[in-house]
Amino acid sequence: MSTPRSAAKRTTQIAVESPKRLVVQSHQRESAEQEYRADVAAYVAAGGDESVQRVITAVHGLARKLNQWYARQLADLDLSAGEWAVLSRLARSDEDEALTPSQLAEATSVAASSMTHRLDRMAQRHLIARTADPDNRTRVLITLTDEGWQTFKAAVRESDMVESDVLGPLSRNQRENLASLLEVLIAGLDQSPPT
């Protein structure tokens, strides 16, 4: 039986005689678009609303691809995704705000024991500092070190290049419109949780 997915797979098997890098990039772009179209067609054939499926499938596909790129960039910086989550949470906190391991575990959705091991590794690499809480000597506070901040900045600069490339086909006005529409959706998530 031929499905939208199998048709897309057949059409992605192309051979082009040109520089390898250009072929790979062109093939990936076509493949991503073909995969998107096949996904939407399958969801619509199963009864999904096409306008909804086009948006959700595009957002999901873009997020999945960005996560793959981010994982490679983090590996280049010798960071795990979990360590990145801690770095970014600490970087987003106020300059004089320290967080507890429990707060970091909750913010990054991991068990407290996993957070302890993660923080041990990060402290060994001088990305974070641990200090005793002056108000509660049994509690430890975590802050970002200068080296941690520099690592955070390097990761942001790296990801900004990828993100700029992804958004490259859009004009400044299109980017602003897209951002505004996505912000409306994000705000709506807090107002009406899914049932």
SULSUL-V961941 format. One record per backbone hydrogen bond with DSSP energy under -0.5 kcal/mol. CO is the residue of the C=O (numbers start at 1). NH is the residue of the N-H. If there is no record, write none. Layout:
BEGIN
{{CO:NH} {CO:NH}}
END
This chain:
BEGIN
{{1:3} {3:7} {4:8} {5:9} {6:10} {7:11} {8:12} {9:12} {10:13} {12:14} {16:18} {19:23} {20:24} {21:25} {22:26} {23:27} {24:28} {25:29} {26:30} {27:31} {28:32} {29:33} {30:34} {31:35} {32:36} {33:37} {34:38} {35:39} {36:40} {37:41} {38:42} {39:43} {40:44} {41:45} {42:46} {43:48} {44:47} {49:53} {50:54} {51:55} {52:56} {53:57} {54:58} {55:59} {56:60} {57:61} {58:62} {59:63} {60:64} {61:65} {62:66} {63:67} {64:68} {65:69} {66:70} {67:71} {68:72} {69:73} {70:74} {71:75} {72:76} {73:77} {74:79} {75:78} {80:84} {81:85} {82:86} {83:87} {84:88} {85:89} {86:90} {87:91} {88:92} {89:93} {90:93} {94:97} {96:98} {99:142} {100:104} {101:105} {102:106} {103:107} {104:108} {105:110} {106:109} {111:115} {112:116} {113:117} {114:118} {115:119} {116:120} {117:121} {118:122} {119:123} {120:124} {121:125} {122:127} {122:128} {123:126} {127:145} {129:143} {131:141} {133:136} {136:133} {136:139} {139:133} {141:131} {142:99} {143:129} {145:149} {146:150} {147:151} {148:152} {149:153} {150:154} {151:155} {152:156} {153:157} {154:158} {155:159} {156:160} {157:161} {158:162} {159:163} {160:164} {161:165} {162:166} {163:167} {164:168} {165:168} {167:170} {171:175} {172:176} {173:177} {174:178} {175:179} {176:180} {177:181} {178:182} {179:183} {180:184} {181:185} {182:186} {183:187} {184:188} {185:189} {186:189} {186:190} {187:190} {187:191} {188:192}}
END
